[in-house]
Amino acid sequence: MITGELKSKVDRIWDAFWTGGISNPLTVIEQFSYLIFIKRLDDLHTLRENKARRTGQPIERPLFQPEQEALRWRNFKHLAPDEMFRVVQQEVFPLMKNLPLQEGASLHEFMQDASFMIAKPSLLQRVVEMIDDLPMDSRDTKGDLYEYLLSKLSTAGKNGQFRTPRHIIQMIVTLMAPGPRETICDPACGTAGFLVASEEYISHHHPEVLHDPELREHFENQMFHGYDFDASMLRIASMNMMLHGVDNPQIQKRDSLSRNETPITEAYSLILANPPFKGSLDYEEVAKDLLAQVKTKKTELLFLALILRQLKLGGRAAVIIPDGVLFGSSTAHVSLREAIVEQHKLEAVISMPSGVFKPYAGVSTGILIFTKTTTGGTDKVWFYDMQADGLSLDDKRSPLGQKQPDGSYLASHAENNLPDLIQRWQNRNAEAERPRSAQSFFVPKSEIAANKYDLSLNRYKEIVHEAVSYDPPSQILAELQSLEDEIQAGLKELAGLIQ
């Protein structure tokens, strides 16, 4: 967990960018990322120098040639502001953009159109000094620092993108429990939050991926796949993965719904996604095979069709969707829900409160969890009514519960349903006897089919109304008359006192 001291250091760097004239949060994160990457190149070169010194061999894959020593972080950080600015802008930054595709191949690819936006030598010097003071030796610390930086994205992105809250991502990853041989994809990856959380889960629960040569090779090169069409997001996603210890994730520029992209079919064992809910798009540009599955302009429906196409047989998915997907009455809505229930195995529908994505959006959302089978398999579907996620459901999204000495918050079940949700999911066999009035319950497929595959929780949840008994009207009138008599007597007594 990132400490208060480290948060303060990141905050100071952020403030330095803003006071230095860079106020776009995405631009701040990009420039921060470039400088971290430049520092990392020097660190990698140092490791190779040390190895060469120990073995008496030439440096393996040097990142700096002897004549480029002045371009290393350790050297230019001591220069005067104007000279440092010249060296970084005119020599170091171009070097970073044009490195051969060796380490961190995906990041190198997206650096080609990167722009150096720091315009003041004094700002560059301040930021370099503060980044140099950050503890970047530990993979966990580097990852936590970058995640904290990403949490500062305070404005919605383009085309309806907004950042999925980290605790919701972690909850979904815990529900899906990825294993060491997974092939994981997010077809609308943004900053790679789902991929990073999957990496953290696997590293913690399956540490053999870091030691077994075969598993390590898969972990670093083939396990993680992410797509986006925004170059800025792709750079940030690649940096995020790299700082979490995955140097070569398969992060690619791709418009997942476009007819101009080569289709990806049955490629992934696990898909985790929060696709954009931007409404409609150009019908003529959508891939024909997706339209054959679901004839619509709605991006959320098209992404569900895409995910079904990209999953391997037996592959699993957890997808955040707007509530309209669960109960929409259009032919496209109903046919897609019917396909998931009848042709595959729908396992869970989790209803989330509408404030989860504030302040970015107030839309009500849910989570669909399903397995691709093509032969059916849905027997009963588990529903969970999430009413609280540990944060206030207003625009402030403040932590709930009692603050602990380490800075965390201890919330009650009423304030945070996530631990309960995870515990119930992991022990679903015990859920069979729960009544429909409970926070979670099962619904048989036959009932869902009879309701035109409506998956909204309120369709099946039973609301228990407490019986309220009232006194007979004559008794109520008698009591009112008694009160009136007391009031009149009191008024007469008061009148006698003041005469």
C-alpha positions, 0 to 999 in steps of 0.5 A: 500500500502506498504511504502518506509520504509517497502520496505527498511526493506524487502530489507535489510533482502533480502540483509542479506540473499544474503551476508550470502551465500543464493543467490537462490531467492526461498530459500531466500523466503522459509527461510524468510517464516519459520521465519515468521511462527515461529514468528506467532506461538508465536503471536497465543500462546500469544493471547490464553494466554490472552484469558485464562487469561481473562476467567480463563480457561486453554489455548485452543489448546496451541502451546507451552507446559510449558517446551517449553517456551525457544522455543518461538520467544519472548525468543530465539530472545534475545539469543547469536548468537550461542545459538539462532542458536542451539535452532532454528535449533535443537528444534524450527524448528522441532517443527514447522514441527511437529505441529498437523494440527490445524491452517493453516492446508495446510501450516503444511502439506507442512512443513514436508519436509522443510529444515533449510538452514541458516548456520551461527549463525550471519546471523540468528541473523541479520534476526531475529532482522530485522523480529522482527522490521517488523510491522506484526499486520495488515493483510493487512501489512503482506500480502503486505510485503509478496507480495513485497518479492515475487516480488523479484523472478527474475528467472524463475522457473522449468518447464516453470513456471514464476510469473504472474505480480501482476497488470495483476492478479488484472486486471483479478480478477476485470474483473471477480468480484468474489462474497462471495459464490464463490468456486475459483480454480487455477489448477497451482497456483504457489505462489497463486497470483490469490487466494490472489488477489481474497481474497483481492477483496472479502474482500474489496467488500464483507466485510460481509465474515469477519463478517457473521459466515456462509460466514466466515467459507466458506471464510476460509475453502472452498472458495480457492483451489490451486494445484501445484506439486512443494513443495516449491511453495506449502509452499510459496502459503500457507504462502501467503494465511495465511498472507492474513488472510486465515488460511486454504486454500485448497492448495494441491500437485497435478499434475493436468494433470496426469492420476494418480490423481483422477479427479475433476469434476464440483467443482468450480464456478470460475477458474483463471489461468496462466497454464504453457506453457512448450510445450509438455509432456509425452502423456502416463502420461496424464489423459485419460478423458482429451485426450478424450476431446482434443488429444494433448501433448500441456499443454496449450490445456490440461489445458483448457480441464481440466478447462472445466472439473473442472468448475460447470455448470454456472462456469466462467473462465479467463485463460491466454494462448499463442497466438498459442491457438487462431489461431493454425491450428492443429485438437486439436487447432481447436476442442478445440476452437470450443468446447468453442464457440459452447458448452459453452459461450465464452465471451471475448478474450483479446490480450496482448502485448508480453512484459507483461511477460518480462524478464521471457519470451517474448511470446505473450499471451492473455486472454480467458474469458468463462462460462461453459454451455454445451448447447452453448450460445455464441452469440458474442465475445468481443475483446480488443486490449491491447497495454500498461499495465503501464510498459515499454515492455522491460526487465526492465519493468519500470513504465510509467507516472508521479511519484506521491508524494505517489510513484505511477505513473499516466499514460495516456491511451496510457501508460496504457490500464488497466483502460480503459479495465476494464471500457469497460468490465463493460459497454459492452452494450455500446460496440455494436456500436464500429467499428472494427477499435476501440480498442475493438469491438464485433464479431458475432459467425457466423463470428468466425465459418466461420473462423474455430474458429480463435480467433486472434484479427488481423483476425477481427480488421480493420486497417484504413490507412490514404489516402496520396496524392502526387503531380503530377510527373511533379510538383515534378520534377519542384520543384526539378529543382528549388531547384537545381537552388538555390543550383547552384546559391549559389555555384557560389556566394560562389565561388566568395567570396573565390576568 
